[in-house]
Structure formats: C-alpha cells, structure tokens
C-alpha cells in the first residue's frame, strides 16, 4: 500500500517537472519582445523580396538583429541577402514561393536563418 502512494508521488513530481519544462520552452520561443525584432510586414515595397531585404538592411544598421517573417506565403522574385550579424527568423507557417531561377538566399558571415 505504501509503495503505491510513493509511485503516485513520483509520477506527480515527474509530471510537474515536464509541465514546467514545456512552459519554459514555450515562453522561451516568445521571449523576444516586440522591440527586439524587425517585422517584415512593417516595411513597404513593390514585392515581398524587397520588403524582406529592406527589413534585413534595417536590422543590419540597427541594434535589433532579428528579422521576423509572418506565417504566410512570400513571393520571392529576386535574391535575398541575409547581412552580417542578422538572424532571419521564419514563422511556423512561413513559405517562400520562388518565381524564377536564382539563388534565393545568400547568408553572410555571422548571419543565420532559423524557423
């Protein structure tokens, strides 16, 4: 009888640890505040490629080095250069639809792509 109670306590403790870990991981993903990212959708351009490149260029020249893409399809019509020190962060549903035959992404030194 006593062993059954111990098993329940151990299972409960493991569940609490797992829930805490999952909550931490979920919040870690969203740990960057609105002021810590450059949002592609905040930029104007004649096409998606220009908007993305404008956001990357802004990030390179500022202290904010993370560029966030929305959960949508982007029509890519020209190469995108991820500049030195910039992180291009894809949303969960971000898709690039490439129109043409060219290298879509060029990643410079100390730049990164995540998502």
Legacy VTK file of the C-alpha trace (Angstrom):
# vtk DataFile Version 3.0
C-alpha trace
ASCII
DATASET POLYDATA
POINTS 115 float
0.000 0.000 0.000
2.809 2.405 0.916
4.617 1.656 -2.368
1.531 2.656 -4.339
1.478 6.083 -2.672
5.198 6.561 -3.424
4.643 5.692 -7.088
1.842 8.254 -7.323
4.028 10.937 -5.736
6.911 10.178 -8.111
4.604 10.266 -11.138
3.127 13.565 -9.937
6.597 15.087 -9.480
7.682 13.944 -12.948
4.511 15.459 -14.434
5.175 18.786 -12.679
8.759 18.849 -13.985
7.620 18.072 -17.547
4.903 20.730 -17.478
7.364 23.295 -16.106
9.890 22.420 -18.825
7.242 22.647 -21.569
6.053 26.023 -20.263
9.645 27.309 -20.168
10.299 26.180 -23.748
7.072 27.765 -24.983
7.869 31.091 -23.326
11.498 30.970 -24.447
10.312 30.907 -28.075
8.366 34.118 -27.474
10.981 35.670 -25.193
11.899 38.346 -27.703
9.591 41.292 -27.203
8.128 43.418 -29.980
11.088 45.791 -29.590
13.655 43.030 -30.109
12.599 42.182 -33.671
12.272 43.847 -37.031
8.981 42.793 -38.626
8.957 42.329 -42.402
5.292 43.371 -42.513
6.227 46.828 -41.186
8.061 47.567 -44.454
6.666 48.709 -47.772
7.952 47.526 -51.108
6.853 46.709 -54.607
7.141 42.991 -53.794
7.851 40.574 -50.952
11.543 40.226 -51.847
12.053 43.985 -51.483
10.176 44.110 -48.162
12.257 41.259 -46.731
15.529 42.811 -47.933
14.533 46.218 -46.513
13.860 44.637 -43.109
17.223 42.828 -43.209
19.033 46.044 -44.177
17.335 47.888 -41.287
18.369 45.148 -38.846
21.966 45.281 -40.060
22.175 49.023 -39.429
20.476 48.936 -36.007
20.902 47.207 -32.654
17.929 44.949 -33.423
19.378 41.973 -35.287
16.376 39.611 -35.586
14.075 39.852 -38.623
10.731 38.065 -38.225
8.730 36.678 -41.140
4.972 36.172 -40.699
3.147 32.854 -41.035
2.297 33.343 -44.697
3.477 32.749 -48.253
6.043 35.191 -49.618
6.520 35.541 -53.360
10.282 35.672 -53.942
11.277 37.297 -57.230
14.910 38.212 -56.508
17.763 37.006 -54.268
17.673 37.858 -50.560
20.962 38.592 -48.779
20.967 37.934 -45.032
23.526 40.510 -43.880
26.335 40.039 -41.375
25.052 39.558 -37.823
21.371 39.326 -38.786
19.094 36.409 -37.889
16.220 35.744 -40.309
13.514 34.050 -38.243
10.814 32.126 -40.109
7.373 31.808 -38.545
5.757 28.396 -38.155
3.840 28.723 -41.427
6.293 30.853 -43.427
6.699 29.719 -47.028
8.797 31.076 -49.874
7.246 30.705 -53.328
10.134 31.278 -55.737
9.392 32.777 -59.135
12.478 32.374 -61.271
15.761 30.527 -61.389
18.220 32.138 -58.965
19.846 31.603 -55.582
17.110 32.525 -53.170
19.204 33.154 -50.037
22.765 34.321 -49.537
23.901 34.188 -45.926
26.838 36.403 -44.970
29.327 35.769 -42.162
27.768 35.516 -38.683
24.252 35.650 -40.130
21.699 32.898 -39.558
18.356 31.501 -40.618
16.003 29.866 -38.116
12.497 28.571 -38.151
LINES 1 116
115 0 1 2 3 4 5 6 7 8 9 10 11 12 13 14 15 16 17 18 19 20 21 22 23 24 25 26 27 28 29 30 31 32 33 34 35 36 37 38 39 40 41 42 43 44 45 46 47 48 49 50 51 52 53 54 55 56 57 58 59 60 61 62 63 64 65 66 67 68 69 70 71 72 73 74 75 76 77 78 79 80 81 82 83 84 85 86 87 88 89 90 91 92 93 94 95 96 97 98 99 100 101 102 103 104 105 106 107 108 109 110 111 112 113 114
